[in-house]
Amino acid sequence: RVLPNWLLNPDVAEIDYLANQLPVTQMEGLDTVLTDKLQKLGFKHFFPVQRQIIPILLKNHVYRPHDVCVSAPTGSGKTLAFVLPIIQRLKSRMVPKVRAIVVSP
């Protein structure tokens, strides 16, 4: 059995949340409609997992679709990290097809 490279050699990232806070309005590549809505909902800063995953998901990739596997504690912001880029990509789509699948336990 052969594991894919992303499982054999995962990118591991750690950020000190208190030392490196990123305001919602400063997430590069995220649509201002989404950041404005987040601010209205009371979000001020992104959590570390969001700061790391959102830019990866917003990038154009040679292999689309592609897999992203995130391991982080409950309440760390994983769901929002997946949902925001999905909403941004889907908001201009007109064809009603499945475009994203998020698997969670």
MODELLER restraints for C-alpha pairs under 7 A, 6 or more apart:
rsr = mdl.restraints
at = mdl.atoms
rsr.add(forms.Gaussian(group=physical.xy_distance, feature=features.Distance(at['CA:15:A'], at['CA:48:A']), mean=5.93, stdev=0.5))
rsr.add(forms.Gaussian(group=physical.xy_distance, feature=features.Distance(at['CA:17:A'], at['CA:47:A']), mean=6.88, stdev=0.5))
rsr.add(forms.Gaussian(group=physical.xy_distance, feature=features.Distance(at['CA:17:A'], at['CA:48:A']), mean=5.97, stdev=0.5))
rsr.add(forms.Gaussian(group=physical.xy_distance, feature=features.Distance(at['CA:21:A'], at['CA:45:A']), mean=6.19, stdev=0.5))
rsr.add(forms.Gaussian(group=physical.xy_distance, feature=features.Distance(at['CA:22:A'], at['CA:45:A']), mean=5.31, stdev=0.5))
rsr.add(forms.Gaussian(group=physical.xy_distance, feature=features.Distance(at['CA:22:A'], at['CA:46:A']), mean=5.76, stdev=0.5))
rsr.add(forms.Gaussian(group=physical.xy_distance, feature=features.Distance(at['CA:23:A'], at['CA:44:A']), mean=5.70, stdev=0.5))
rsr.add(forms.Gaussian(group=physical.xy_distance, feature=features.Distance(at['CA:23:A'], at['CA:45:A']), mean=4.28, stdev=0.5))
rsr.add(forms.Gaussian(group=physical.xy_distance, feature=features.Distance(at['CA:23:A'], at['CA:46:A']), mean=6.42, stdev=0.5))
rsr.add(forms.Gaussian(group=physical.xy_distance, feature=features.Distance(at['CA:24:A'], at['CA:35:A']), mean=6.00, stdev=0.5))
rsr.add(forms.Gaussian(group=physical.xy_distance, feature=features.Distance(at['CA:24:A'], at['CA:43:A']), mean=6.89, stdev=0.5))
rsr.add(forms.Gaussian(group=physical.xy_distance, feature=features.Distance(at['CA:24:A'], at['CA:44:A']), mean=5.65, stdev=0.5))
rsr.add(forms.Gaussian(group=physical.xy_distance, feature=features.Distance(at['CA:24:A'], at['CA:45:A']), mean=5.08, stdev=0.5))
rsr.add(forms.Gaussian(group=physical.xy_distance, feature=features.Distance(at['CA:24:A'], at['CA:46:A']), mean=5.99, stdev=0.5))
rsr.add(forms.Gaussian(group=physical.xy_distance, feature=features.Distance(at['CA:25:A'], at['CA:35:A']), mean=5.71, stdev=0.5))
rsr.add(forms.Gaussian(group=physical.xy_distance, feature=features.Distance(at['CA:29:A'], at['CA:58:A']), mean=6.84, stdev=0.5))
rsr.add(forms.Gaussian(group=physical.xy_distance, feature=features.Distance(at['CA:31:A'], at['CA:88:A']), mean=6.87, stdev=0.5))
rsr.add(forms.Gaussian(group=physical.xy_distance, feature=features.Distance(at['CA:47:A'], at['CA:76:A']), mean=6.73, stdev=0.5))
rsr.add(forms.Gaussian(group=physical.xy_distance, feature=features.Distance(at['CA:47:A'], at['CA:77:A']), mean=6.29, stdev=0.5))
rsr.add(forms.Gaussian(group=physical.xy_distance, feature=features.Distance(at['CA:49:A'], at['CA:76:A']), mean=6.74, stdev=0.5))
rsr.add(forms.Gaussian(group=physical.xy_distance, feature=features.Distance(at['CA:49:A'], at['CA:77:A']), mean=6.40, stdev=0.5))
rsr.add(forms.Gaussian(group=physical.xy_distance, feature=features.Distance(at['CA:49:A'], at['CA:78:A']), mean=6.41, stdev=0.5))
rsr.add(forms.Gaussian(group=physical.xy_distance, feature=features.Distance(at['CA:50:A'], at['CA:77:A']), mean=6.28, stdev=0.5))
rsr.add(forms.Gaussian(group=physical.xy_distance, feature=features.Distance(at['CA:50:A'], at['CA:78:A']), mean=6.68, stdev=0.5))
rsr.add(forms.Gaussian(group=physical.xy_distance, feature=features.Distance(at['CA:50:A'], at['CA:81:A']), mean=4.63, stdev=0.5))
rsr.add(forms.Gaussian(group=physical.xy_distance, feature=features.Distance(at['CA:53:A'], at['CA:81:A']), mean=6.04, stdev=0.5))
rsr.add(forms.Gaussian(group=physical.xy_distance, feature=features.Distance(at['CA:54:A'], at['CA:81:A']), mean=5.50, stdev=0.5))
rsr.add(forms.Gaussian(group=physical.xy_distance, feature=features.Distance(at['CA:54:A'], at['CA:85:A']), mean=6.35, stdev=0.5))
rsr.add(forms.Gaussian(group=physical.xy_distance, feature=features.Distance(at['CA:57:A'], at['CA:85:A']), mean=6.16, stdev=0.5))
rsr.add(forms.Gaussian(group=physical.xy_distance, feature=features.Distance(at['CA:58:A'], at['CA:85:A']), mean=5.87, stdev=0.5))
